[in-house]
Amino acid sequence: MVGKSGERKRRPLAHAIVFSWRDLGVAVAAVGANLLGLKFELNSVFIVFAGVFFLCALLSLGTGKMPKPHQD
């Protein structure tokens, strides 16, 4: 995705941004789960994270490009 859509000189920056957001999400999830785990029961924390991931999955459905049907 990044390889062909960005200018050749700016591709490393685009990769860095993609990986930074991914790593930030992992760090926030890990720290957030730990903090929630200190205050709430495990079942409650699991339900919160399941809801967040489900919402992210729903939102990501609109980001993909559907191929156009072939017309003869």
C-alpha positions as CSV (number, residue, x, y, z in Angstrom):
1,M,0.0,0.0,0.0
2,V,2.7,2.5,1.0
3,G,5.2,1.4,-1.6
4,K,3.4,2.7,-4.6
5,S,1.2,5.4,-3.3
6,G,3.8,7.8,-1.9
7,E,6.6,9.7,-3.5
8,R,9.8,7.6,-3.6
9,K,11.7,10.0,-1.2
10,R,8.9,10.0,1.3
11,R,8.2,6.3,1.5
12,P,10.4,5.7,4.6
13,L,8.4,8.4,6.4
14,A,5.1,6.8,5.4
15,H,6.3,3.4,6.7
16,A,7.5,5.0,9.9
17,I,4.0,6.6,10.4
18,V,2.2,3.3,9.8
19,F,4.4,1.4,12.2
20,S,4.4,4.2,14.9
21,W,0.5,4.1,15.0
22,R,0.5,0.3,15.2
23,D,3.1,0.3,18.0
24,L,1.3,3.1,19.8
25,G,-1.9,1.1,19.7
26,V,-0.2,-2.0,21.2
27,A,1.4,0.1,24.0
28,V,-1.9,1.9,24.8
29,A,-3.8,-1.5,24.8
30,A,-1.2,-3.1,27.1
31,V,-1.0,-0.2,29.6
32,G,-4.8,0.3,29.4
33,A,-5.6,-3.3,30.1
34,N,-3.2,-3.3,33.1
35,L,-4.8,-0.2,34.5
36,L,-8.3,-1.5,34.0
37,G,-7.3,-4.8,35.5
38,L,-6.3,-3.1,38.7
39,K,-9.7,-1.5,39.1
40,F,-12.1,-4.0,37.6
41,E,-12.6,-7.7,37.3
42,L,-11.1,-9.6,34.3
43,N,-14.5,-10.3,32.7
44,S,-15.3,-6.5,32.7
45,V,-11.9,-5.7,31.1
46,F,-12.3,-8.4,28.5
47,I,-15.8,-7.1,27.6
48,V,-14.5,-3.5,27.2
49,F,-11.6,-4.6,24.9
50,A,-13.9,-6.9,22.9
51,G,-16.2,-4.0,22.3
52,V,-13.4,-1.7,21.3
53,F,-12.0,-4.3,18.8
54,F,-15.4,-5.0,17.4
55,L,-16.0,-1.3,16.8
56,C,-12.6,-1.0,15.1
57,A,-13.5,-4.0,12.9
58,L,-16.8,-2.4,11.9
59,L,-15.0,0.9,11.1
60,S,-12.4,-0.9,9.1
61,L,-15.0,-2.4,6.8
62,G,-15.5,1.0,5.1
63,T,-11.8,1.5,4.5
64,G,-11.2,-1.2,1.9
65,K,-11.7,-0.6,-1.8
66,M,-14.1,-3.0,-3.5
67,P,-13.1,-4.0,-7.0
68,K,-15.4,-2.8,-9.7
69,P,-17.4,-5.5,-11.4
70,H,-16.2,-6.5,-14.9
71,Q,-18.5,-5.2,-17.6
72,D,-18.6,-6.8,-21.0
